[in-house]
Amino acid sequence: MLDVRLVTTSLAMLIALVSVALAEPAKDQARPAAEAASEARPIRVILPAPWQPATVRADAQSTK
């Protein structure tokens, strides 16, 4: 009885591992050359911190 359970469990694990390996995208493939530069590197926007007032520049320019 123990052998049947062991073989069944091993077979189920093997099937699960193979299905996961086949479902993952291939990481070793080269990226297409037609990809634009904007898609290759994300655009980063620097936003002010929530505790910084947004009118700092306007105040500094009006006092000159």
N, C-alpha and C positions, 0 to 999 in steps of 0.2 A: 504493500500500500504506500509506503514511504517513497519508493522508487517512482511510482506513477505520479505522485504529487510533485516530486522533484523534477521529473522530466517535463511535466505540464508547466510548472512555474518557469523553468529555464526556457522553454519554447515561447512562452508568453513574453518573457523579458526580451528575448532575441527579436521577436516580431516588433515589440514596442520600440526597441532601440533602432532597428532598421527603418521603421516608419518615421521616426524623428530625424534620423540622419538624411533621409530622402526629402523630408519636408523643408529642411533648412536651406536657405539660399547659399549658393557657392560663394565663399569669401575670397577664393583665390583667383577669381576671374578678373580680367582687366576691365577698367571702366571704358565706356565707348569714347572715342576721340571727338565725337560731335557734341559732346557736352559743353555747354556754355560756361564761361568763367563765373558768372553769377550763381550758377547752380553748384559749382564745385566748392565755393567758399560762402558761408552764410553771412549776411549783412548784420553787423552788430550795431545797435543803437544805444548810446549811453543816455540814460534818463536821470534827471535829478533825484536825489533821495527824497522820500516823502516828508522828512522834517525840514528840508530846505525850501524857503519860499521861492516861488516862481518869478517874483518881481525884483530880484536882486540886481539884475543888469539895468532895468529901467530906473531904479532908484539911484544907482551909481552914475548913470548918464545924466539924470536930471539935476544932480547936485553940482555938476561941473560948471 
